[in-house]
Amino acid sequence: MLSLICPRHGYAIMKYIEKLTDGEVSIGPATLYTLIKKLQDADYITLDQSEEERRKTYSVTAKGRAIISDEIARRSRMAQHGIKAL
């Protein structure tokens, strides 16, 4: 979902994820479109309707942004727990 803060089409999503993770994460088309369908069904992302574009462009919804914020906070707390444990 983080890759859809700015609207992107499928190929751009895959490339952005690779760039964002410095190549540590690579997602193939089958995985990507399965995830897109699940995220749409959960109302976390939406298909942007544009007759001018030949590619399907997706963006994160308000509900999706809230999930992103919550998840960042949760993972930050988890990292802090790990730091304390070490």
PyMOL Python script that loads the backbone (N, CA, C, O; Angstrom):
from pymol import cmd

cmd.read_pdbstr("""\
ATOM      1  N   MET A   1       0.823  -1.195   0.000  1.00  0.00           N
ATOM      2  CA  MET A   1       0.000   0.000   0.000  1.00  0.00           C
ATOM      3  C   MET A   1       0.867   1.257   0.000  1.00  0.00           C
ATOM      4  O   MET A   1       0.502   2.278  -0.584  1.00  0.00           O
ATOM      5  N   LEU A   2       2.001   1.167   0.654  1.00  0.00           N
ATOM      6  CA  LEU A   2       2.888   2.328   0.715  1.00  0.00           C
ATOM      7  C   LEU A   2       3.289   2.796  -0.680  1.00  0.00           C
ATOM      8  O   LEU A   2       3.495   3.989  -0.905  1.00  0.00           O
ATOM      9  N   SER A   3       3.396   1.864  -1.603  1.00  0.00           N
ATOM     10  CA  SER A   3       3.777   2.230  -2.974  1.00  0.00           C
ATOM     11  C   SER A   3       2.677   2.999  -3.690  1.00  0.00           C
ATOM     12  O   SER A   3       2.906   3.545  -4.769  1.00  0.00           O
ATOM     13  N   LEU A   4       1.475   3.049  -3.097  1.00  0.00           N
ATOM     14  CA  LEU A   4       0.350   3.727  -3.746  1.00  0.00           C
ATOM     15  C   LEU A   4      -0.030   5.042  -3.077  1.00  0.00           C
ATOM     16  O   LEU A   4      -1.123   5.560  -3.304  1.00  0.00           O
ATOM     17  N   ILE A   5       0.862   5.585  -2.255  1.00  0.00           N
ATOM     18  CA  ILE A   5       0.629   6.921  -1.709  1.00  0.00           C
ATOM     19  C   ILE A   5       0.460   7.899  -2.873  1.00  0.00           C
ATOM     20  O   ILE A   5      -0.382   8.796  -2.837  1.00  0.00           O
ATOM     21  N   CYS A   6       1.274   7.702  -3.894  1.00  0.00           N
ATOM     22  CA  CYS A   6       1.096   8.410  -5.169  1.00  0.00           C
ATOM     23  C   CYS A   6       0.512   7.386  -6.142  1.00  0.00           C
ATOM     24  O   CYS A   6       0.984   6.249  -6.177  1.00  0.00           O
ATOM     25  N   PRO A   7      -0.497   7.751  -6.928  1.00  0.00           N
ATOM     26  CA  PRO A   7      -1.116   6.793  -7.851  1.00  0.00           C
ATOM     27  C   PRO A   7      -0.084   6.173  -8.800  1.00  0.00           C
ATOM     28  O   PRO A   7       0.780   6.865  -9.338  1.00  0.00           O
ATOM     29  N   ARG A   8      -0.193   4.855  -8.992  1.00  0.00           N
ATOM     30  CA  ARG A   8       0.727   4.141  -9.873  1.00  0.00           C
ATOM     31  C   ARG A   8      -0.005   2.986 -10.558  1.00  0.00           C
ATOM     32  O   ARG A   8      -1.004   2.471 -10.056  1.00  0.00           O
ATOM     33  N   HIS A   9       0.520   2.600 -11.712  1.00  0.00           N
ATOM     34  CA  HIS A   9       0.028   1.412 -12.399  1.00  0.00           C
ATOM     35  C   HIS A   9       0.908   0.228 -12.008  1.00  0.00           C
ATOM     36  O   HIS A   9       1.942   0.406 -11.364  1.00  0.00           O
ATOM     37  N   GLY A  10       0.502  -0.973 -12.396  1.00  0.00           N
ATOM     38  CA  GLY A  10       1.153  -2.201 -11.954  1.00  0.00           C
ATOM     39  C   GLY A  10       2.656  -2.242 -12.106  1.00  0.00           C
ATOM     40  O   GLY A  10       3.359  -2.513 -11.132  1.00  0.00           O
ATOM     41  N   TYR A  11       3.175  -1.982 -13.299  1.00  0.00           N
ATOM     42  CA  TYR A  11       4.613  -2.048 -13.523  1.00  0.00           C
ATOM     43  C   TYR A  11       5.338  -1.015 -12.659  1.00  0.00           C
ATOM     44  O   TYR A  11       6.397  -1.305 -12.102  1.00  0.00           O
ATOM     45  N   ALA A  12       4.772   0.184 -12.547  1.00  0.00           N
ATOM     46  CA  ALA A  12       5.391   1.228 -11.732  1.00  0.00           C
ATOM     47  C   ALA A  12       5.404   0.832 -10.249  1.00  0.00           C
ATOM     48  O   ALA A  12       6.335   1.177  -9.521  1.00  0.00           O
ATOM     49  N   ILE A  13       4.379   0.115  -9.810  1.00  0.00           N
ATOM     50  CA  ILE A  13       4.347  -0.369  -8.422  1.00  0.00           C
ATOM     51  C   ILE A  13       5.511  -1.326  -8.188  1.00  0.00           C
ATOM     52  O   ILE A  13       6.232  -1.199  -7.198  1.00  0.00           O
ATOM     53  N   MET A  14       5.697  -2.282  -9.093  1.00  0.00           N
ATOM     54  CA  MET A  14       6.784  -3.253  -8.947  1.00  0.00           C
ATOM     55  C   MET A  14       8.145  -2.566  -8.910  1.00  0.00           C
ATOM     56  O   MET A  14       8.990  -2.904  -8.080  1.00  0.00           O
ATOM     57  N   LYS A  15       8.359  -1.612  -9.796  1.00  0.00           N
ATOM     58  CA  LYS A  15       9.641  -0.900  -9.853  1.00  0.00           C
ATOM     59  C   LYS A  15       9.844  -0.029  -8.616  1.00  0.00           C
ATOM     60  O   LYS A  15      10.956   0.051  -8.095  1.00  0.00           O
ATOM     61  N   TYR A  16       8.790   0.623  -8.142  1.00  0.00           N
ATOM     62  CA  TYR A  16       8.897   1.472  -6.953  1.00  0.00           C
ATOM     63  C   TYR A  16       9.273   0.633  -5.728  1.00  0.00           C
ATOM     64  O   TYR A  16      10.111   1.044  -4.927  1.00  0.00           O
ATOM     65  N   ILE A  17       8.654  -0.536  -5.586  1.00  0.00           N
ATOM     66  CA  ILE A  17       8.957  -1.404  -4.447  1.00  0.00           C
ATOM     67  C   ILE A  17      10.426  -1.820  -4.479  1.00  0.00           C
ATOM     68  O   ILE A  17      11.092  -1.815  -3.444  1.00  0.00           O
ATOM     69  N   GLU A  18      10.931  -2.177  -5.643  1.00  0.00           N
ATOM     70  CA  GLU A  18      12.347  -2.540  -5.765  1.00  0.00           C
ATOM     71  C   GLU A  18      13.242  -1.365  -5.387  1.00  0.00           C
ATOM     72  O   GLU A  18      14.227  -1.533  -4.669  1.00  0.00           O
ATOM     73  N   LYS A  19      12.895  -0.180  -5.872  1.00  0.00           N
ATOM     74  CA  LYS A  19      13.697   1.009  -5.575  1.00  0.00           C
ATOM     75  C   LYS A  19      13.628   1.354  -4.090  1.00  0.00           C
ATOM     76  O   LYS A  19      14.655   1.632  -3.470  1.00  0.00           O
ATOM     77  N   LEU A  20      12.434   1.338  -3.519  1.00  0.00           N
ATOM     78  CA  LEU A  20      12.227   1.692  -2.114  1.00  0.00           C
ATOM     79  C   LEU A  20      13.003   0.761  -1.187  1.00  0.00           C
ATOM     80  O   LEU A  20      13.514   1.195  -0.154  1.00  0.00           O
ATOM     81  N   THR A  21      13.093  -0.514  -1.552  1.00  0.00           N
ATOM     82  CA  THR A  21      13.750  -1.510  -0.701  1.00  0.00           C
ATOM     83  C   THR A  21      15.188  -1.790  -1.134  1.00  0.00           C
ATOM     84  O   THR A  21      15.792  -2.765  -0.686  1.00  0.00           O
ATOM     85  N   ASP A  22      15.730  -0.950  -1.993  1.00  0.00           N
ATOM     86  CA  ASP A  22      17.091  -1.145  -2.518  1.00  0.00           C
ATOM     87  C   ASP A  22      17.282  -2.555  -3.073  1.00  0.00           C
ATOM     88  O   ASP A  22      18.339  -3.161  -2.894  1.00  0.00           O
ATOM     89  N   GLY A  23      16.263  -3.069  -3.740  1.00  0.00           N
ATOM     90  CA  GLY A  23      16.334  -4.363  -4.385  1.00  0.00           C
ATOM     91  C   GLY A  23      16.109  -5.558  -3.468  1.00  0.00           C
ATOM     92  O   GLY A  23      16.174  -6.699  -3.925  1.00  0.00           O
ATOM     93  N   GLU A  24      15.844  -5.320  -2.181  1.00  0.00           N
ATOM     94  CA  GLU A  24      15.625  -6.432  -1.251  1.00  0.00           C
ATOM     95  C   GLU A  24      14.290  -7.124  -1.477  1.00  0.00           C
ATOM     96  O   GLU A  24      14.145  -8.308  -1.171  1.00  0.00           O
ATOM     97  N   VAL A  25      13.314  -6.396  -2.011  1.00  0.00           N
ATOM     98  CA  VAL A  25      11.989  -6.970  -2.261  1.00  0.00           C
ATOM     99  C   VAL A  25      11.669  -6.813  -3.741  1.00  0.00           C
ATOM    100  O   VAL A  25      11.766  -5.724  -4.307  1.00  0.00           O
ATOM    101  N   SER A  26      11.287  -7.923  -4.348  1.00  0.00           N
ATOM    102  CA  SER A  26      10.888  -7.924  -5.745  1.00  0.00           C
ATOM    103  C   SER A  26       9.563  -8.676  -5.841  1.00  0.00           C
ATOM    104  O   SER A  26       9.446  -9.802  -5.357  1.00  0.00           O
ATOM    105  N   ILE A  27       8.577  -8.060  -6.460  1.00  0.00           N
ATOM    106  CA  ILE A  27       7.257  -8.671  -6.570  1.00  0.00           C
ATOM    107  C   ILE A  27       6.954  -8.908  -8.044  1.00  0.00           C
ATOM    108  O   ILE A  27       7.095  -8.013  -8.877  1.00  0.00           O
ATOM    109  N   GLY A  28       6.538 -10.120  -8.345  1.00  0.00           N
ATOM    110  CA  GLY A  28       6.172 -10.466  -9.718  1.00  0.00           C
ATOM    111  C   GLY A  28       4.732 -10.092 -10.008  1.00  0.00           C
ATOM    112  O   GLY A  28       3.971  -9.795  -9.087  1.00  0.00           O
ATOM    113  N   PRO A  29       4.349 -10.103 -11.275  1.00  0.00           N
ATOM    114  CA  PRO A  29       3.002  -9.699 -11.669  1.00  0.00           C
ATOM    115  C   PRO A  29       1.886 -10.522 -11.026  1.00  0.00           C
ATOM    116  O   PRO A  29       0.877  -9.959 -10.602  1.00  0.00           O
ATOM    117  N   ALA A  30       2.050 -11.836 -10.948  1.00  0.00           N
ATOM    118  CA  ALA A  30       0.986 -12.667 -10.375  1.00  0.00           C
ATOM    119  C   ALA A  30       0.745 -12.318  -8.910  1.00  0.00           C
ATOM    120  O   ALA A  30      -0.400 -12.188  -8.477  1.00  0.00           O
ATOM    121  N   THR A  31       1.815 -12.169  -8.161  1.00  0.00           N
ATOM    122  CA  THR A  31       1.704 -11.784  -6.750  1.00  0.00           C
ATOM    123  C   THR A  31       1.101 -10.400  -6.623  1.00  0.00           C
ATOM    124  O   THR A  31       0.212 -10.176  -5.802  1.00  0.00           O
ATOM    125  N   LEU A  32       1.583  -9.471  -7.435  1.00  0.00           N
ATOM    126  CA  LEU A  32       1.097  -8.090  -7.364  1.00  0.00           C
ATOM    127  C   LEU A  32      -0.402  -8.011  -7.605  1.00  0.00           C
ATOM    128  O   LEU A  32      -1.123  -7.391  -6.823  1.00  0.00           O
ATOM    129  N   TYR A  33      -0.878  -8.629  -8.675  1.00  0.00           N
ATOM    130  CA  TYR A  33      -2.296  -8.487  -9.002  1.00  0.00           C
ATOM    131  C   TYR A  33      -3.197  -9.262  -8.044  1.00  0.00           C
ATOM    132  O   TYR A  33      -4.361  -8.900  -7.867  1.00  0.00           O
ATOM    133  N   THR A  34      -2.677 -10.320  -7.426  1.00  0.00           N
ATOM    134  CA  THR A  34      -3.420 -11.001  -6.360  1.00  0.00           C
ATOM    135  C   THR A  34      -3.567 -10.057  -5.165  1.00  0.00           C
ATOM    136  O   THR A  34      -4.649  -9.936  -4.591  1.00  0.00           O
ATOM    137  N   LEU A  35      -2.471  -9.390  -4.798  1.00  0.00           N
ATOM    138  CA  LEU A  35      -2.508  -8.435  -3.678  1.00  0.00           C
ATOM    139  C   LEU A  35      -3.408  -7.237  -3.992  1.00  0.00           C
ATOM    140  O   LEU A  35      -4.160  -6.778  -3.132  1.00  0.00           O
ATOM    141  N   ILE A  36      -3.329  -6.743  -5.210  1.00  0.00           N
ATOM    142  CA  ILE A  36      -4.178  -5.610  -5.603  1.00  0.00           C
ATOM    143  C   ILE A  36      -5.649  -5.969  -5.419  1.00  0.00           C
ATOM    144  O   ILE A  36      -6.417  -5.176  -4.874  1.00  0.00           O
ATOM    145  N   LYS A  37      -6.040  -7.146  -5.864  1.00  0.00           N
ATOM    146  CA  LYS A  37      -7.438  -7.577  -5.728  1.00  0.00           C
ATOM    147  C   LYS A  37      -7.855  -7.637  -4.256  1.00  0.00           C
ATOM    148  O   LYS A  37      -8.935  -7.168  -3.898  1.00  0.00           O
ATOM    149  N   LYS A  38      -7.007  -8.211  -3.407  1.00  0.00           N
ATOM    150  CA  LYS A  38      -7.315  -8.309  -1.979  1.00  0.00           C
ATOM    151  C   LYS A  38      -7.393  -6.929  -1.328  1.00  0.00           C
ATOM    152  O   LYS A  38      -8.272  -6.679  -0.503  1.00  0.00           O
ATOM    153  N   LEU A  39      -6.482  -6.041  -1.695  1.00  0.00           N
ATOM    154  CA  LEU A  39      -6.486  -4.693  -1.119  1.00  0.00           C
ATOM    155  C   LEU A  39      -7.702  -3.889  -1.585  1.00  0.00           C
ATOM    156  O   LEU A  39      -8.254  -3.098  -0.820  1.00  0.00           O
ATOM    157  N   GLN A  40      -8.117  -4.090  -2.830  1.00  0.00           N
ATOM    158  CA  GLN A  40      -9.342  -3.439  -3.319  1.00  0.00           C
ATOM    159  C   GLN A  40     -10.560  -3.969  -2.569  1.00  0.00           C
ATOM    160  O   GLN A  40     -11.424  -3.193  -2.159  1.00  0.00           O
ATOM    161  N   ASP A  41     -10.633  -5.278  -2.390  1.00  0.00           N
ATOM    162  CA  ASP A  41     -11.768  -5.883  -1.691  1.00  0.00           C
ATOM    163  C   ASP A  41     -11.874  -5.376  -0.254  1.00  0.00           C
ATOM    164  O   ASP A  41     -12.974  -5.269   0.288  1.00  0.00           O
ATOM    165  N   ALA A  42     -10.730  -5.064   0.364  1.00  0.00           N
ATOM    166  CA  ALA A  42     -10.713  -4.557   1.740  1.00  0.00           C
ATOM    167  C   ALA A  42     -10.902  -3.045   1.796  1.00  0.00           C
ATOM    168  O   ALA A  42     -10.936  -2.470   2.884  1.00  0.00           O
ATOM    169  N   ASP A  43     -11.026  -2.394   0.642  1.00  0.00           N
ATOM    170  CA  ASP A  43     -11.176  -0.938   0.535  1.00  0.00           C
ATOM    171  C   ASP A  43      -9.940  -0.189   1.031  1.00  0.00           C
ATOM    172  O   ASP A  43     -10.050   0.917   1.561  1.00  0.00           O
ATOM    173  N   TYR A  44      -8.756  -0.798   0.856  1.00  0.00           N
ATOM    174  CA  TYR A  44      -7.501  -0.139   1.216  1.00  0.00           C
ATOM    175  C   TYR A  44      -6.919   0.633   0.027  1.00  0.00           C
ATOM    176  O   TYR A  44      -6.202   1.618   0.206  1.00  0.00           O
ATOM    177  N   ILE A  45      -7.235   0.174  -1.180  1.00  0.00           N
ATOM    178  CA  ILE A  45      -6.815   0.871  -2.393  1.00  0.00           C
ATOM    179  C   ILE A  45      -7.999   0.943  -3.344  1.00  0.00           C
ATOM    180  O   ILE A  45      -8.989   0.226  -3.196  1.00  0.00           O
ATOM    181  N   THR A  46      -7.869   1.824  -4.319  1.00  0.00           N
ATOM    182  CA  THR A  46      -8.942   1.986  -5.297  1.00  0.00           C
ATOM    183  C   THR A  46      -8.357   2.101  -6.702  1.00  0.00           C
ATOM    184  O   THR A  46      -7.236   2.574  -6.888  1.00  0.00           O
ATOM    185  N   LEU A  47      -9.121   1.669  -7.663  1.00  0.00           N
ATOM    186  CA  LEU A  47      -8.755   1.837  -9.066  1.00  0.00           C
ATOM    187  C   LEU A  47      -9.182   3.235  -9.470  1.00  0.00           C
ATOM    188  O   LEU A  47     -10.353   3.596  -9.350  1.00  0.00           O
ATOM    189  N   ASP A  48      -8.229   4.018  -9.950  1.00  0.00           N
ATOM    190  CA  ASP A  48      -8.540   5.375 -10.409  1.00  0.00           C
ATOM    191  C   ASP A  48      -9.175   5.287 -11.782  1.00  0.00           C
ATOM    192  O   ASP A  48      -8.599   4.704 -12.700  1.00  0.00           O
ATOM    193  N   GLN A  49     -10.339   5.853 -11.926  1.00  0.00           N
ATOM    194  CA  GLN A  49     -11.061   5.810 -13.191  1.00  0.00           C
ATOM    195  C   GLN A  49     -10.601   6.941 -14.090  1.00  0.00           C
ATOM    196  O   GLN A  49     -10.801   8.116 -13.782  1.00  0.00           O
ATOM    197  N   SER A  50      -9.988   6.580 -15.197  1.00  0.00           N
ATOM    198  CA  SER A  50      -9.542   7.568 -16.168  1.00  0.00           C
ATOM    199  C   SER A  50      -9.637   6.956 -17.556  1.00  0.00           C
ATOM    200  O   SER A  50      -9.009   5.936 -17.839  1.00  0.00           O
ATOM    201  N   GLU A  51     -10.401   7.566 -18.391  1.00  0.00           N
ATOM    202  CA  GLU A  51     -10.550   7.065 -19.756  1.00  0.00           C
ATOM    203  C   GLU A  51      -9.336   7.422 -20.615  1.00  0.00           C
ATOM    204  O   GLU A  51      -9.117   6.827 -21.670  1.00  0.00           O
ATOM    205  N   GLU A  52      -8.543   8.406 -20.151  1.00  0.00           N
ATOM    206  CA  GLU A  52      -7.389   8.839 -20.925  1.00  0.00           C
ATOM    207  C   GLU A  52      -6.225   7.861 -20.804  1.00  0.00           C
ATOM    208  O   GLU A  52      -5.439   7.722 -21.741  1.00  0.00           O
ATOM    209  N   GLU A  53      -6.105   7.194 -19.685  1.00  0.00           N
ATOM    210  CA  GLU A  53      -5.017   6.262 -19.443  1.00  0.00           C
ATOM    211  C   GLU A  53      -5.363   4.884 -19.986  1.00  0.00           C
ATOM    212  O   GLU A  53      -6.490   4.417 -19.823  1.00  0.00           O
ATOM    213  N   ARG A  54      -4.415   4.240 -20.620  1.00  0.00           N
ATOM    214  CA  ARG A  54      -4.657   2.874 -21.073  1.00  0.00           C
ATOM    215  C   ARG A  54      -4.258   1.880 -19.994  1.00  0.00           C
ATOM    216  O   ARG A  54      -4.666   0.719 -20.038  1.00  0.00           O
ATOM    217  N   ARG A  55      -3.459   2.326 -19.018  1.00  0.00           N
ATOM    218  CA  ARG A  55      -3.063   1.472 -17.906  1.00  0.00           C
ATOM    219  C   ARG A  55      -3.980   1.710 -16.716  1.00  0.00           C
ATOM    220  O   ARG A  55      -4.483   2.816 -16.518  1.00  0.00           O
ATOM    221  N   LYS A  56      -4.193   0.665 -15.930  1.00  0.00           N
ATOM    222  CA  LYS A  56      -4.982   0.804 -14.707  1.00  0.00           C
ATOM    223  C   LYS A  56      -4.098   1.395 -13.625  1.00  0.00           C
ATOM    224  O   LYS A  56      -3.032   0.864 -13.312  1.00  0.00           O
ATOM    225  N   THR A  57      -4.551   2.488 -13.069  1.00  0.00           N
ATOM    226  CA  THR A  57      -3.797   3.177 -12.025  1.00  0.00           C
ATOM    227  C   THR A  57      -4.537   3.037 -10.710  1.00  0.00           C
ATOM    228  O   THR A  57      -5.758   3.185 -10.653  1.00  0.00           O
ATOM    229  N   TYR A  58      -3.788   2.752  -9.654  1.00  0.00           N
ATOM    230  CA  TYR A  58      -4.361   2.525  -8.334  1.00  0.00           C
ATOM    231  C   TYR A  58      -3.807   3.555  -7.357  1.00  0.00           C
ATOM    232  O   TYR A  58      -2.711   4.081  -7.546  1.00  0.00           O
ATOM    233  N   SER A  59      -4.581   3.836  -6.309  1.00  0.00           N
ATOM    234  CA  SER A  59      -4.101   4.710  -5.238  1.00  0.00           C
ATOM    235  C   SER A  59      -4.693   4.242  -3.913  1.00  0.00           C
ATOM    236  O   SER A  59      -5.706   3.544  -3.875  1.00  0.00           O
ATOM    237  N   VAL A  60      -4.039   4.642  -2.837  1.00  0.00           N
ATOM    238  CA  VAL A  60      -4.461   4.237  -1.498  1.00  0.00           C
ATOM    239  C   VAL A  60      -5.674   5.075  -1.071  1.00  0.00           C
ATOM    240  O   VAL A  60      -5.777   6.253  -1.412  1.00  0.00           O
ATOM    241  N   THR A  61      -6.580   4.457  -0.329  1.00  0.00           N
ATOM    242  CA  THR A  61      -7.766   5.155   0.193  1.00  0.00           C
ATOM    243  C   THR A  61      -7.452   5.728   1.577  1.00  0.00           C
ATOM    244  O   THR A  61      -6.379   5.478   2.126  1.00  0.00           O
ATOM    245  N   ALA A  62      -8.374   6.484   2.129  1.00  0.00           N
ATOM    246  CA  ALA A  62      -8.210   7.014   3.493  1.00  0.00           C
ATOM    247  C   ALA A  62      -8.084   5.862   4.493  1.00  0.00           C
ATOM    248  O   ALA A  62      -7.280   5.920   5.423  1.00  0.00           O
ATOM    249  N   LYS A  63      -8.887   4.821   4.288  1.00  0.00           N
ATOM    250  CA  LYS A  63      -8.810   3.639   5.149  1.00  0.00           C
ATOM    251  C   LYS A  63      -7.421   2.997   5.043  1.00  0.00           C
ATOM    252  O   LYS A  63      -6.847   2.575   6.047  1.00  0.00           O
ATOM    253  N   GLY A  64      -6.898   2.928   3.836  1.00  0.00           N
ATOM    254  CA  GLY A  64      -5.567   2.371   3.614  1.00  0.00           C
ATOM    255  C   GLY A  64      -4.479   3.199   4.274  1.00  0.00           C
ATOM    256  O   GLY A  64      -3.546   2.649   4.859  1.00  0.00           O
ATOM    257  N   ARG A  65      -4.592   4.519   4.185  1.00  0.00           N
ATOM    258  CA  ARG A  65      -3.618   5.407   4.851  1.00  0.00           C
ATOM    259  C   ARG A  65      -3.619   5.190   6.356  1.00  0.00           C
ATOM    260  O   ARG A  65      -2.559   5.192   6.982  1.00  0.00           O
ATOM    261  N   ALA A  66      -4.789   5.003   6.942  1.00  0.00           N
ATOM    262  CA  ALA A  66      -4.878   4.759   8.379  1.00  0.00           C
ATOM    263  C   ALA A  66      -4.179   3.450   8.740  1.00  0.00           C
ATOM    264  O   ALA A  66      -3.479   3.375   9.749  1.00  0.00           O
ATOM    265  N   ILE A  67      -4.370   2.418   7.912  1.00  0.00           N
ATOM    266  CA  ILE A  67      -3.722   1.121   8.141  1.00  0.00           C
ATOM    267  C   ILE A  67      -2.203   1.276   8.045  1.00  0.00           C
ATOM    268  O   ILE A  67      -1.470   0.711   8.858  1.00  0.00           O
ATOM    269  N   ILE A  68      -1.732   2.031   7.066  1.00  0.00           N
ATOM    270  CA  ILE A  68      -0.294   2.264   6.912  1.00  0.00           C
ATOM    271  C   ILE A  68       0.267   2.928   8.165  1.00  0.00           C
ATOM    272  O   ILE A  68       1.287   2.488   8.696  1.00  0.00           O
ATOM    273  N   SER A  69      -0.382   3.971   8.635  1.00  0.00           N
ATOM    274  CA  SER A  69       0.086   4.687   9.830  1.00  0.00           C
ATOM    275  C   SER A  69       0.120   3.773  11.046  1.00  0.00           C
ATOM    276  O   SER A  69       1.093   3.769  11.800  1.00  0.00           O
ATOM    277  N   ASP A  70      -0.934   3.005  11.233  1.00  0.00           N
ATOM    278  CA  ASP A  70      -0.996   2.072  12.364  1.00  0.00           C
ATOM    279  C   ASP A  70       0.122   1.030  12.280  1.00  0.00           C
ATOM    280  O   ASP A  70       0.750   0.701  13.287  1.00  0.00           O
ATOM    281  N   GLU A  71       0.360   0.524  11.092  1.00  0.00           N
ATOM    282  CA  GLU A  71       1.371  -0.521  10.908  1.00  0.00           C
ATOM    283  C   GLU A  71       2.785   0.024  11.126  1.00  0.00           C
ATOM    284  O   GLU A  71       3.629  -0.664  11.699  1.00  0.00           O
ATOM    285  N   ILE A  72       3.046   1.239  10.679  1.00  0.00           N
ATOM    286  CA  ILE A  72       4.353   1.861  10.911  1.00  0.00           C
ATOM    287  C   ILE A  72       4.586   2.027  12.414  1.00  0.00           C
ATOM    288  O   ILE A  72       5.675   1.738  12.910  1.00  0.00           O
ATOM    289  N   ALA A  73       3.571   2.490  13.130  1.00  0.00           N
ATOM    290  CA  ALA A  73       3.694   2.660  14.587  1.00  0.00           C
ATOM    291  C   ALA A  73       3.913   1.312  15.268  1.00  0.00           C
ATOM    292  O   ALA A  73       4.743   1.205  16.170  1.00  0.00           O
ATOM    293  N   ARG A  74       3.186   0.291  14.851  1.00  0.00           N
ATOM    294  CA  ARG A  74       3.317  -1.038  15.452  1.00  0.00           C
ATOM    295  C   ARG A  74       4.709  -1.612  15.225  1.00  0.00           C
ATOM    296  O   ARG A  74       5.324  -2.152  16.145  1.00  0.00           O
ATOM    297  N   ARG A  75       5.194  -1.494  14.014  1.00  0.00           N
ATOM    298  CA  ARG A  75       6.523  -2.038  13.710  1.00  0.00           C
ATOM    299  C   ARG A  75       7.626  -1.243  14.397  1.00  0.00           C
ATOM    300  O   ARG A  75       8.656  -1.804  14.768  1.00  0.00           O
ATOM    301  N   SER A  76       7.419   0.040  14.564  1.00  0.00           N
ATOM    302  CA  SER A  76       8.382   0.857  15.300  1.00  0.00           C
ATOM    303  C   SER A  76       8.468   0.400  16.754  1.00  0.00           C
ATOM    304  O   SER A  76       9.557   0.296  17.320  1.00  0.00           O
ATOM    305  N   ARG A  77       7.303   0.128  17.353  1.00  0.00           N
ATOM    306  CA  ARG A  77       7.291  -0.383  18.734  1.00  0.00           C
ATOM    307  C   ARG A  77       8.003  -1.732  18.812  1.00  0.00           C
ATOM    308  O   ARG A  77       8.756  -1.983  19.753  1.00  0.00           O
ATOM    309  N   MET A  78       7.769  -2.597  17.827  1.00  0.00           N
ATOM    310  CA  MET A  78       8.422  -3.900  17.806  1.00  0.00           C
ATOM    311  C   MET A  78       9.938  -3.748  17.731  1.00  0.00           C
ATOM    312  O   MET A  78      10.669  -4.465  18.415  1.00  0.00           O
ATOM    313  N   ALA A  79      10.408  -2.823  16.907  1.00  0.00           N
ATOM    314  CA  ALA A  79      11.850  -2.588  16.795  1.00  0.00           C
ATOM    315  C   ALA A  79      12.421  -2.087  18.121  1.00  0.00           C
ATOM    316  O   ALA A  79      13.514  -2.485  18.524  1.00  0.00           O
ATOM    317  N   GLN A  80      11.679  -1.217  18.791  1.00  0.00           N
ATOM    318  CA  GLN A  80      12.132  -0.716  20.094  1.00  0.00           C
ATOM    319  C   GLN A  80      12.212  -1.835  21.123  1.00  0.00           C
ATOM    320  O   GLN A  80      13.133  -1.856  21.939  1.00  0.00           O
ATOM    321  N   HIS A  81      11.266  -2.762  21.097  1.00  0.00           N
ATOM    322  CA  HIS A  81      11.311  -3.921  21.990  1.00  0.00           C
ATOM    323  C   HIS A  81      12.578  -4.749  21.714  1.00  0.00           C
ATOM    324  O   HIS A  81      13.236  -5.220  22.642  1.00  0.00           O
ATOM    325  N   GLY A  82      12.899  -4.912  20.450  1.00  0.00           N
ATOM    326  CA  GLY A  82      14.094  -5.658  20.071  1.00  0.00           C
ATOM    327  C   GLY A  82      15.360  -4.972  20.547  1.00  0.00           C
ATOM    328  O   GLY A  82      16.287  -5.625  21.025  1.00  0.00           O
ATOM    329  N   ILE A  83      15.398  -3.648  20.417  1.00  0.00           N
ATOM    330  CA  ILE A  83      16.557  -2.879  20.881  1.00  0.00           C
ATOM    331  C   ILE A  83      16.737  -3.044  22.384  1.00  0.00           C
ATOM    332  O   ILE A  83      17.849  -3.243  22.872  1.00  0.00           O
ATOM    333  N   LYS A  84      15.620  -2.959  23.111  1.00  0.00           N
ATOM    334  CA  LYS A  84      15.681  -3.146  24.569  1.00  0.00           C
ATOM    335  C   LYS A  84      16.193  -4.538  24.937  1.00  0.00           C
ATOM    336  O   LYS A  84      16.984  -4.695  25.867  1.00  0.00           O
ATOM    337  N   ALA A  85      15.731  -5.543  24.192  1.00  0.00           N
ATOM    338  CA  ALA A  85      16.116  -6.917  24.490  1.00  0.00           C
ATOM    339  C   ALA A  85      17.603  -7.159  24.260  1.00  0.00           C
ATOM    340  O   ALA A  85      18.228  -7.950  24.966  1.00  0.00           O
ATOM    341  N   LEU A  86      18.161  -6.473  23.271  1.00  0.00           N
ATOM    342  CA  LEU A  86      19.592  -6.646  22.975  1.00  0.00           C
ATOM    343  C   LEU A  86      20.430  -5.892  23.984  1.00  0.00           C
ATOM    344  O   LEU A  86      21.658  -5.914  23.906  1.00  0.00           O
TER     345      LEU A  86
END
""", "prot")
cmd.dss("prot")
cmd.show_as("cartoon", "prot")
cmd.util.cbc("prot")
cmd.orient("prot")
